[in-house]
Amino acid sequence: MSSRSIRCTCLSFLDQLVCAYCMRKSRRLVSSSLKFSKMLSQTATFAWVVFGIGWACAQDGVFDASFDVGLGPDGTIEALAVQRDGKILVGGSFSNFAGFPRLCLARLNDTGAVDFGFACEPGPNGTIYKLHPSSDGKVIVLGEFTEIGGEPRLGIARLNADGSADPTFDGSEQPVNSYGLSWPLLIKTVIQPDGKLLLAGFFQSVRGLSVSGVARLNADGSVDTSFQPFPGTTYSQASDLVLQPDGKMIIVGEFARSPDDPERNLLRLNPDGSEDYTFSAPEGLSGGRLALQENGDLILTSSSTIRRLSVDGIWNSDEDLVVYPYFYDLFSGPGDRMYLFGTSEYGGMPTGDLVRINRDGTRDWSFDTGIFRGIDALAFQPDGKLLVASTFTTAEGNSRTSIARLFESSPGSIVHFEQLSYSTSETNTSLSFRVIRGGATNLPASTGYRTVEESALAGVDFVARTGRVEFAFGERFRTVEVPVIDDLVGAESHRNFGVVLENPGKGVSLVAPSATVGVIQDNDHLDLSFSPGAIGEIRSMLLLPQDRLLVSGQFTNIGGIARYRIARLDSSGAVDMEFDPENRLRILANGMALGPDSSILVAGGFTNVAGLSRQSIARLSWNGSVAEDFVPPEWLGFVSRLGLQPDGKVVILTKTSRVEKRGSLVRLNADGSHDTSFLPELGALSNTVSAFAIQPDGRLLATVGARSPTNLTLLRLQADGSIDQSYAGAVFPPWSTAESITLQNDGRVIVALGSDWVPRQLRRFNTDGTEDPSWHGPDFWSFPWVGIVGTSTFSIDVVLTLPDRRVVVAGALQVRAGTDHFGVVRLNPDGSVDDRFNPGRFEGLASLPSWPIFGGGAVQEDGNLILGGLFRLDVETARTNLVRIPPGPPLVSAASFENVVVEPNQAPRIRLRFEGTQFFVVEASIDFAEWQPIYTNSSSRLIHTIVDSADPQPRYRFYRAVPWR
């Protein structure tokens, strides 16, 4: 039977695209060119599938680019530990980790992201030095603290799997020595399989019991009185301890069986603490660190020598290894290889701060990490990967703070891109892609590369390139240059193309990311015709009819015209001289609303408006004159928010001072008088409202809760202030606060949540108050304050909903740390990041680059976005404080089916092209009556290949693509 491809027949029905294919015959599969997803997370995943490149071919000591802790800690790391489930515990002296509050203790997922399922609140009040996870998910922590999780604990505590303090563990005392000192003289701790904890160090008593040098605690933290290795001695001390699989333990230090016995330096104890005399280590053999190898051999170290002893303590001096001049610690890894850190030479050869030694004592040169200095902690994962903590800020050219992950594999050179994506403006002449070589670098190496079209087209947006990357002896970095073309087209989405590494030379392996994305940023993303030139911060704004804009803030001049704190602009951004022509208002408005008959409500902390007494709120006519028939009560405090009900009544959030985070809900009549019929049923929490919003039916949504461990609650109030019991609402984590409540046009509500203690996030709720499971908001990261190390801030200032249910978020934030989404991000209807919208990097206006502040935003009828605040947008645009941004491509635009391919006994494969489309659903039918969804897309790829695995093998099959609703 012959084999051939077919083209489908496409029928257009309004907002749907329908494809019908013919009777079944034998068809050949039509291959399609490789395409890249523009969404970064999908880029990496897709690349691994297409090229068949996994992490298994990575090399020893090579940096693992998939592990990223973002901003990392704002202090030092002293301890690392890996739980059975692969999650990573980090201890040290820090107050924030990756921008999130984590005091001295954090847990990370396998990717390096902070695990929010683990939170010790409040954290320890001192440094964490040691971590011991147990099989039940709990963890024992040791350090310089007296409190942890709100419980008194003196240097030792056990935490539950969620990070809370375990009250069943006694941490009321520490080991002490004759000088009354405690930490850090507790040098080594080891947890036994039965949960008991071995302690080794320089101490003479534990919990009042005379125990010298080595002790054991029961699983509940009490002293194991049956374990007393050196009864009657007061001067034994241990510098290290290792636990054998049979429960025996080997210790090194200075010990005596009794006050009259000679000192011993190395011995083995039975599980009950008695000495094991079958261990025949030579007298006087001293050392500092111990490591137990897989075959039972013991590694003993001093400041410049490594010795290997048999399982019974027999020493062969011929196996001594010389290390010069100093190393800090030693670990035994897979394959009986040893890891040293803190050394500057090995066998007379310069090294980095981390080296690997083969069993025969020779240095393993395939393990090359010369990038690290000052290693503070190491930990092995179950898959053999090695976690390294130090004070570094880069790893193989990648930005990495304090923690990196390395591979364990075979020798050779490996090559990969430095980043998952690169970006540039289309006005630039080229885009540079940095390629990194790791592993062995003592030989030349090469690999091929080529560019691949995606939404950016070769010859239109960039110049196609193919070639080879050549590394000379010892060379680690090379660059691929791809010319960029300015297409001279108006505002459009950013466009992307791919660059692929392929055909590696001899001795070279490719590891992810071996494919990357080049993003060409549209240089027409900013409406340069809109240039009000506000001198000072914009605090609030209100969109008026005819696209006029009312703005208020700390300014005295706009566009060269004197305007003090409040002004109205026409659609071009020019000052509207019809509003407040005498410049007498001079009020700083925190909130504004459009009232009946084109009147304007303004609210803030003022007491006088244009010479008239008005306490915190006033109504203005269209020309800016003060309405005399609107007089608010004189007892009002600072008004931070206001909203207008359908009946003309005004709801305000009033506080006793402008610095308070929360206040009370008050409703005013249309003439400004107090509406005493509105009595919110909030009881003691009546003055703890942080945000509210008014529904079209007049009911109010509000977040209520004290700024304390009391939970923040989302609830709905009826017109009289009573609580709507039919509304499910939500209870947020302790210490939460709500920045805003925003209504979508479909009735769903978005709450901007966050505080200094919980992560900033957006959560969406259905009309009945239940949480919307279809919402998958992004991970927001704190905005780095460049120029001051370890300083960052975080806020969600503005949330705007668009008619197509996309959401614009502005604040001191970034998404997917390491990308170029800074300050402003647009989200798709499901909360995922819309990568087609990226107006540029927003920064503050401090002398050092700092975070942006947004005071308000508005969406015009044509879709243009206006943002105001205290910021600058991209240095090259020279736009500050007030900007207008074109909307870019719509959510749904042109679509076409390219072909449908069918092979015998295989499901049909449909290939589609969606120009500018972000969300769509492909449905199938056999009769045009009933349609079943077979594919839902939420990526920005142009080409989509769909397999109709549910095809019931009919004679005819029809497909259509419809917007995702």
N, C-alpha and C positions, 0 to 999 in steps of 0.2 A: 504494500500500500504506500502510495506517495506521501510525502510529508511536506507541509508548507505552512507559512504563517498567514494570519488573516488580519484584516482591519475591521474594527467594530463599526456598527452604525450608531451614530449619536443623535438623539432627539432632544431638543431643548424645550422644557416646560417651566416657564416662569423662573423661579429661583432654584429649580432642580435641573440636573443634568442626567439624562437617561441613556444608557448604552444597552443595546440588544445585540446578542451575537447569534450566529447562524446554527444550523444543524450540526451535530457532532461529527467530526472526522478526525483522522490522525493529523495532529499538528506538531510542528517542532517548536521548541521553546526559543523565543526571540530574546537574545541577551541584551541587557541594557548597560550603559556606561556607569562606572562607579560614581556614586553621589555621596555627599557629606551632609550630615545634619548640622545646622547652625547652632543648635542648642548644645552647650559645652558638654553636659553630662552625657548626652546621646552621642556626641562626637566620639568620645573615648570608647563607649560600649560598641558602637557600630564599627569602629576601626578594628577592634579586636576580632570581631566576627568575620569581617571581610578578608582580612589579611592572614587570619589564622595565627596571630601572634599572641602568645600568652606570657604570663610572668615566669613560666617554668624555664625559659631559656635565658633568664637574667643571670648575671655573674656575681662572684663573690665581692662583698663590700660595696656593691653598686647601689646607689641611691634609688629608693622606690618612690617614683613620682606620684603614685596613687595615694600616698599617705601625706596628709597636710593638716597641720594643727592651726592654720590661719595665723592670727596674731600671737598665738601661744600665750605663755604666762607673762605677767608684768614683773616677775621676780625670778628667783632661782629655783631649779629643780634638784632635789636631793635623792629621790627614790622613784623607781619604776617597778611595776609588777603587772603580770598578765594573768587574768582570770581564766578559768576553764572554758568559758564561752568566748574567749578571744578579746574581751574588753580590757582596756588598759587603764591601770590606776597610776596616777601621777601625784607625788607628794613633794613638798618643798616649802618655800617662803614666797608666797604671792597672794594677791588679793583678787585678781581677775585672770581668767583663762579664755583666750580667743574673744575677748570683749565681754564675757559673761562673768558675773560675780561668782567666784569660787575661791574661798579662803583656804589657802595652803593645801587643798585637796580637791582633785577632780577625777572624773572617769571619762575615758574617750571610747568612741566606737572604733571599729577596725580601720575606718578611713581617716581617723584623726579628729573627727568632729566631736564636740562636747556631748556626752550622754546626759540628757536632761532627766533620765530615770534615776539618776544618782545625784543626790544633793544633800550634803551635810550642812544643815542650817540651825543655828549659826555654826560656822566652821571653827576649827581649833584656833586658839589664841596664841599659837606658837608654831614654830617650824616642824614639819613632818620629815623624819629621817628614814623610817623603815615602814614597809607595807607587806603584809602577809595575807593574801587571799586564801580562803578555805573552800572546800568542795561544795559547801552549802550556799555559796555566794556571799558569805560574810567576809569581813576583812579586819585584821588586827593592825592597828596603826600605833607607831611609837614616835615620840618626838619631844620637843620642848613646849608642852602645853599643860595648862591646868584645867581647861574646860574644852569640851567638844560636844557639838550637838545639843548645847544647852545643859549638859551634865558635867559635874565636877569629875575630872579624870586627871591624874598626875602622870603625864607622860606616856601612858599606855591605855588603850581603849579598844573595844571591838564595835564595829559598825554593822548594821543590818545591810541586806542587799540593796536597799534604796538609799543608803548613806546615813540613816538615822542612828543614834547611839543605841547600842544593845544594853538594856538595863540589867541583863542577867550576867554580865561580865564585870568583875570587880577590878576597877582601875584606880583604886583609892591611894595606892602607894607605889613608889618606885624602888628599885635597888639603890642602896646608898653605900658609900665608902666611909672610911674613918675621917675624911675631911669634910663630911657632910655634903659632898657634891653628888650630882646624879648624872644626867645626860651631859656630854656625849660619851661617858665612860662605859655605857652599855654598847659594846662594839658590834656584836653579832647576835642575831636572833634567827631561829629556825623553827618552823612549825612542823610538828610530827603529823603523820597520817591520822592519828586519833584525836587531833585538835589541840594537844598539849604544846606549850611553847617553851623552847629551850633558850636560855639567856646566857651569853658569854660576855665577860668584860672585866672591869676592875671595880669590884664591890665586895663588901663584907657581910651584908645582910639584905634580906628581902622580906618586907612585911613584918619586920621585927624578928625574923628567924635568922640565926647565924648561918649564912651560906656564903662561901668564898669562891669567887671566880666563875663558877658555873651553877646555874639553878634551873628549875623547871616549874612552870605554872600549869595548873590544871585547865581544862577547857573553860571553866567559869572564872578564871583569873586568879584563883587562890593558889597559894604555894603548895607544890607537891612535896609534902614532908617526907615521903618515902624515898625521895631522890636527894641524897647528900653525898656528893663525890669525895669531899675532903673534910670530914667531921673533925672539929677541934682546931682547924687551921684558920688563920686570920689574914694571911698575906698572899694567897693564890690569886692569880689573874690570868685571863685568857685573851688572846689576841684574835683567835678565830676558832670556828667549830664547823664540822661537816657531819651530816647524818648519813650513815650507810643504809642500804635497803633492808638489812636485817635488824634495824633498830639500834645498833651500836653507834657510838659517836666518837669521832677523833677530835682532839682538842690540842691546840698549840698555845704556849704561853710560859708561865712560871708557876709550878705547882709543887706541893709537898703532901705526902700521905699523912704526915703528922708534923708537929713543930720540930721533932728531932731528926726527921728523915732528910736525905739530900734532895735538892731541888730537881724536878723533872721538867723538861720542856715540851715533850711530845708524847702523848699517851692515848690509849683508847679506853672508853668506858662501856660497860654493859648497859642494857636498857634500864637497869635499876640504879645506875650511878656508880656501881662498884668498878674497880679497875680490871680490864681484860689483860691478864698477864701473857696471853698468847701473842700479843702485839709486841714485837721485839725491836722497837726503834732504838738506835744507838743512844747512849747517854750523852748529854750535852748537845744534841742536835736541836738547834733552835731555828726559828723562822717567824714570819709575820702573817702570811696568808696561806690558806689551804684550798685545794680543789680536788674533787673526787671524779675520776674518769669512769667511762662506761664499763671497762673491764675490772674495776675495783682498785686500780692503782691510785696512789695518793700523790698529789703534787704539792710540794712544800716550797715556799719562797722566803727569801730574805730581800734586803734592799737591792742586791746585785746578783743573786744566784737563784736558779730554779733547780730543785731536786725532785727525782721521782722515786717513790718507795713502793714496794709490792703491797698486796693486800694485807700481809702480815707485818709490815713495817720494815722489811729488809731493804737496805739502801745499797745501791750500786753507784759508787762515786764516779764511775766512768760516764754515767749518764747526766752528770751535772751540766746545766746550761748557763751560760754567762750572759747577763743583761747589764748594760751600762748606760747611764749611771743610776737610774732610779725608775721604778714604776710604782703606781699607786695600788692597783688591785689586779686580780687574775680571775678569769672565769674559764670553766671547762665547757666546751661546746660539743655539737654533734661530731661523731667520728674521732673522739679523743683529741681534738685540736684545742689548743689553748689560746685565750684572748687576753692580751695585756693592754692596759691603758695607763697613761701617765708617763710613758717612756719616750726618750728622744733618740735613742740608738738601740739597735739590736745586733749583736755580733759585729760591732764596729761599723754598721751601716746605718745611715740616718733613717729615721722612721717618722711617721705621724704620731699622733697620740693614741692610736689604736692599731695594734698589729695582731696577726694570727700566726701561731707557731705550730708546725707539724709535729707529729708524735716523736720523730727523731730529733727534735730540737731545732731544725732548720726553719728559717722564716718562710711562710707561705706567701710568695710574691704575687699570687693570683688575687690575693685580698688586698685591694688598694683603696684606701680611704684618706689619702693625704689632705682631705678637706677639713678635717675636724681638729680642734684644739681644746684642751682642758675638759676632757670627758668627765662628767659628774655621775652618771648612772648608766647601767646597761640592763637589758632584759631580753630573753629569748622568747619568741612566740612558738606555739606548738608546731607551726609549719617551718621552723628553722630560721625565719627572718629575725633580724637583730634590731632592737630598738636602742637608740643612742640619745642621751640627753647631755646638753652642754650649753654654752652661751653663744653658739654660732647663729648667724642670721641668713646664711646661704648654704646650700648643699648642691654641688655640681652645677652651680649657676642658677639654681632655683631658689626663690625666696622661701626659706624655712626658718622658723624661730624655735630654737631650743631643743626640739625633738625631731629626729629623722629616723627613717627605717631603711635598713640595708638588706640585701639579698644574701642567701647562702647557696652557691651553686658551683659551676665548673670554671676553669680558667679561660681566658680569651678576652677579646675586645667586644664591647657592646656599644651600640649607637642608638640615640633617640633624640627627639626634639626636646628643647628645654621646656616648652609650654604646650598646652592643649590648643591655644589660640593666640593670634597676634592681630593687631589692628593698626590702622593708619587712616588719615584723611585722604580722600581722593585727590586733594590738591598736592599731596606729596608725590615725589617721582618714583619711589619704590617702597617695598615692604621687606624687612629683613627677618629671616627665620634662623634662629640659632640652633645648631646641631651640636650635641654633646657626645663625647666618647668617654666611657668609663671602663672599669675592669683593667686588664693589662694594657699599658700604653707604651710598652718598650719596642713596638714594631709599627711600621706604617699600616694604615688601614683605610678602607674606602667603602662607599655605598652609593648606589644610584638614587636619583630623585626625579620626580615629575610633578607638574601642576595638574589639577583636575577642575573642570568647570563645576560650579554649583549655581547659585543665583547670580554670581558674577561671571561674565562671559569673556572668554579669551578674545583679544582684539578689540573689545569694547570697553571693558573695565580693567583688564590687566593683560600683560604679554605672557603667553605660554612659555614655559621653560622646562627643559629636561637636561640632565647632566649627571656628574658624579661629584661627591664630596670626598676630598682627599685629605687624610690626616697624616702629618709627618711624624717622625719619631718623637714621642713624648708630648705631642700636641693633643689637647683635650677639647678645644672649641673651634668650630668653623661656622660660617654664615652662608645661607642661600639667599640671594637677592632676586626678587620678582618685581619688575617694573609695573607701576600703577598708572592708569589712564583716567583723566578727568572727563567724564562723559558729557559734561555741560548740560545735563538734564536737571529740571527743577527738583523740589523736595521729593525724596523717595526713601525707601527703606535702605538700611545698610545692606551691602551685598557681600557675599562670601565665596571663597574658592578654597580648594584643598591643595595641600602639598603632601606627597607620599614618599617615604623612603622605601627602596626596594633593591633587589639584586645586590645583596651585600657581598663584599669581597671575601677572600679566604681568611678564616680566623675571626670573622666578624659576625655577630648576632644582632638582630634588631629586636628591641623591646618597646613596649608602649611607653609613651606615645610615639609611634612610628608614623602616624598620620596626624596632621594638624590643620587648623582652619585659619585662613587669612581673611580678616573682616575689613572691608573698605567702607569707611564711614562717609556718609553723604555730607558734603560741605554745604548743602542747602537746608540743613535741618533747623536752622534758626531763622525766624522772620526778621531780617535786618531792617525792614521798613518800619518796624515798631521799635522806636528808640526814645522812650520818654526821658531817660537820663535822670532818674530819681537820685537825689543826693541825700542818702540816708536810708535807714531800714524801713521796709514796708511791713506793718503789723497786721493789717487785715485788708480785705478787698471784697467788693460786691459787684457782680455783673448786672448791668442795667439794660433796659430796652435799647435797641439800635446799637448793640455791642459797645455801649459806653461803659466805663469802668470807674467806680468810686474806690479810691485807695486812701488809707490812713497809716501814718507811721511817724518815725522820727526824722522828718525832713523839713527843710525850709525853702526848697527850690526844686521845681520840676521843669525840665526843658528850658531853663533860663528864666522862668517866670516864678516870682515869689509866691509860694504856697506853703502855709504853715500847718503841718501835721495832717491836713486833709485836702483832697483835690479830686476833681472829676476829669477824666480823660475821654476824648472821643475815640472812634474806632481805629484811628491811626496812631494813637498814643499822645496826641497833642492835648494841652490843657484846655478844657472846656471853660471859657470865660463866663458863660451864663451861670455857672454854679459858684456861689459865694464870691461875687465880683469884687467885693471890698476886702476880701481875705480876713474876715472877722471871726470865723468859727473857731479856729485854733484848738481843736479838740483831738485827742488821741483816742481813737475808737478801737476797742478790742473785738467788738462784734458789730455786724451791720445786717439789716434785713430790709427788703423792699415791701413797703406797706401798701394800703389801698390808695387809689388816686395818685400813683407815682410818688407817694411820700416815702421817706427813708427813715428807718429807725437806727440810731447809733447808740452804742453802750460802751462804758469803760470805767475810768476812775475819776472823772471830772466832776466839778460842782457848779460850773458856770459855762454857759454857751452863748457867745456873742452878747454878753452883758446881762443875760437872763439866768436866774437861779434854776439849775436843773441838776438833780442828784443822780449821777451815774448813767442816766438814760434820757434821750430826747428824741423828738420827731422833727424831721426837717421836711420842708416843701421841696419841690423839684429844683428850685433855684438856690436852695441852701438856707433860706430863712427859717427861723425857729418857729414851730407851730405853738401858738399860745394856748390851744385847747388840750394839750397833752402835758400834764404836770405829775411827775412821779412822787411817791412818798419821800420825805426828807430822811427817813431812817435807813434807806437802802445803803448797803455797802458796795464795795467794788464789784462791778458786773463783768464776769468773764465770758459769758455766753448768753445769747438770746435767740429766740425762735418765735415765729408768728403762727398762731393757730388759724384754721379756716374761718372762724367766727370773728377774727380781728383782735382777739386777746393776745397778750404778749407773755411768754414764759421766759424767765431769766434765771441765771445761776449767779447768786450774789454771795460775796465773801466779806469777811471783816477786813482783809488786807489783800493786796494784789499778789503777794508771794505765796499765799496758801494754795494748796493743790485742790481742795474740795470746798464745797459750799452748800447753800440751801436753795431749793427750788421755790420760786415765788411767781405768782401770776398776776399780771396787771390787766385792768379793763382797757378798752379802746381809748379812754381819756387819760390813762396813766395811773389812775387810782388803784389801790390794792384790791384784788378780787378775793374777798374773804371766804368765798364758797369753795375755793381750791385748798384742800387740806390734805397734803400727802401723808399717807399712813406709813411713815417710816420710823416713828418712835424715836428712840435714842440715836438712830442713824440719820435723822432728818437733816443734819448739817454735814453729811459725808458724801454728797453727790459729786461725782467727778466729771460726768458727761451726760448729755441727754440729746434726744432727737424727737421731733414731732412727726407723727405719721399723718398721711392725708386725711384720716378720719378724726384727727384731733387727739388721739391717745398718745401718751408719752412713753418713750423708752428711756430708761435711766440706768446708770451703773452706780451702785451704792455700796459703801463699806469703808470702815476706818482704815487709815494707813498704819496698820499693825498686823499681827497675825490673823486678825479677823478677815474672813474671806470676802472678796469683792463679788457682788451679785449683779446680774443683769435682770431687770424686771420691767414690767409694763404697767403704767398707771391709767386708770379711766379718767374721764373728763373732770371728775370731782376730786381726783387725787387718790382714790382708793386703788388698791393693788388688783390687777387683773389676774385672777386665779387660773384662768384658762391658758395663760402664757407660761410655757415651760421654763423659759429663762435659762440661766447658767450660773454656776458657782466657779469662780476662777481661783487659781492657787493663792495661798497666803502671800501678803505683801504686794499683791498686784495693784495696779492702778490703770485706769482707762484714759487714754489721751483724747479719744473722740469716738462718736457713734455716727455712722454714715449709712443712709438709706439708699438702696438701689431702686431702680424704677420698677422692678418686679416684686417689691415689698420685702425682700431679704435685707438683712442688716449686717454691716461689717463693724466690728469693734477693734480699735487699735489698742492693743494691750501691752503693758510692760511697766517695769520699775527698775530700781537698782538691784533687785533681788531675783527677778524672773526674766526670761528672755523676751525681747520685743517680738511681737508677732501680730498678724491679723487673723481674726477668727470670724467666720460667717455663720449666721443663724437664719433658719427658715422663718416664715411668717408666724408660725406658732411658737417660736422660741427654741425649737430643737436645733441642735448643731447640724450644719449642712455637711454631710459626708463627702460631697463632690468637690469641696474646696480643699485645695492643696497649696496653701500659701508657701512662699519661699522662706529659706533661712536668711534672716537679716543679720548682717555683721556690723560691728561698730565701725565708725568712720575714723581712720587713722589720722592723727594730727601730725603731719609730716614735719620733721625738724625737731621734735621732742620725743625721744625714744620712750616707748611704753605708755604714751598718753593717747587716749582716744575718748570719744563720746558717742552717744547713741540717742536718737530721738526719731519719732514718727510725727512730723509736724502737720502734714496735709494728706488727706485721703479724698480723692475725687472719683466718682463713678461716672462712666460714660454710657451713652444710650445703648451701646452694643454689649453692656455688662463687663467690659474691661474696666480696670481700676488703675488709677495713677496714684503713686505713693511718693511723697517727698519728705526728706529729712536728713539728719546727719547719719546716713546709713549707706551700706553697699550690699549687694547681693552676690552670692557665690564668690567669696573672697578670692581676689586675684584677677577678677574680671574688671571691665571698664564701666560697670554700672555704679556710678557714684552720685549720690544725692537724689536722683529721680529715677524711678523705674515704673514701667507699665506692666500690669499683670493681665493675663488672659482670663476668660470667664471662669476657669477652674482654679485660678490663683497662681498658675505657673508663670514664669517670667516670659514676657513678650520680647524676644531678642531683636525684633525688627525695629523696635523703638529705643533709641539711645541718643538723646540730644547732646551728650557730652558730659564732661566731668564738672560738677558744681563744687566750688570750694568757698571757704570763708574769706573775709577781707582783712584778717589780722596781718601784722607785719610778717609773721611766719604763716605759711599755709595752714589753715585751720578748717574747722567744719562749717558747712553752710547752715544758715538759719532760714526757714521758710515761714512766712507769716500768713499766707493765704494763696488760694488758687481758684481758677475759674475756667470753665469750658464754654467757648463761644458756639453759636449756632452752626458755624461752618466747621466745627471740630477743632479749631485752634485752641491750644492750651496756654493759659497765662499764669505765670508764677511770680510771686513777689516775696521779698524777704531781705536778707543781708547776705549776699553772695556775689560771686562772679562765675560766669559760665565760660570755660575754656579761655585761657589767656589770649588766644589769637582773635577771639570775637570782641573782646573789650566790652562785654555786656554785663552790667551789674544791677542787682536788686529787683529789676522788673523786666521780664522777657516774655516773648510770645513764640510758641513752638508749633510748627505745622503738625497735623495729625499723622502724616505718613499714610501708608497704604491701608485700606479698609480691612475689616476682619475677614470678609469674604469677597472675592472678586472672580476673575475669569477662571474657568476650569475646562479641561478637555480630557477625554479618554483617548489614549494613544493606540492601544491594541488590547486584544484578549487572546490568550494563547492556551490551547488545550492539547494535551497528549493522552494517548490511550491509557485508561485506568488511573488517571491522575486528575486532581482537582484543577479547575480553571485558574489561571493567573491573569490578573487585570493590572494594566499599567496606566497610571493617571498622571497628568501634569496639572498642578494647581498654582497659577501665577498669583502670588501675593496672598494666598489663602492660608489661614492659620488653623482653623478648626472646621472639620466637616465629618459627615458620616456617610459611608457607602452602604447602600441597602440593595438587596436582591429580591427578585420576584419572578414567578413563572406565569403570572396572569395579569399584571398591572393592577391588581386589586389589593393583594396583601404584600407588604414589604417587610423584610426581615433585615436588621442591621448585621453586617458582617465585618465592618472595620470602622473604628473611630480614631481620628488622628488629632494629635495635639502638638505636632512638631512643625517646624518651618521649612521642611524640605520641599523642593519643587516636584520631584518625581517620587511616586509611591507605587510599589508593586504589592498587590494584595492577592492572597491565596484564598479562594472560596472553598474552604475545607468542609463546609456544611452543604455543598452542592448535592442534591438528591438525584443527580443524573437524569434531568428531564430532557426533552427534545429541544426546548428553547429555554434561555435564561436571560433575564433583563437586569440591568444594574442602573442605579442612579446615585448621584452625589448630592447631598442636601446640606445646607448650613447646620452646624451643631447648635441646637437651641438649649 
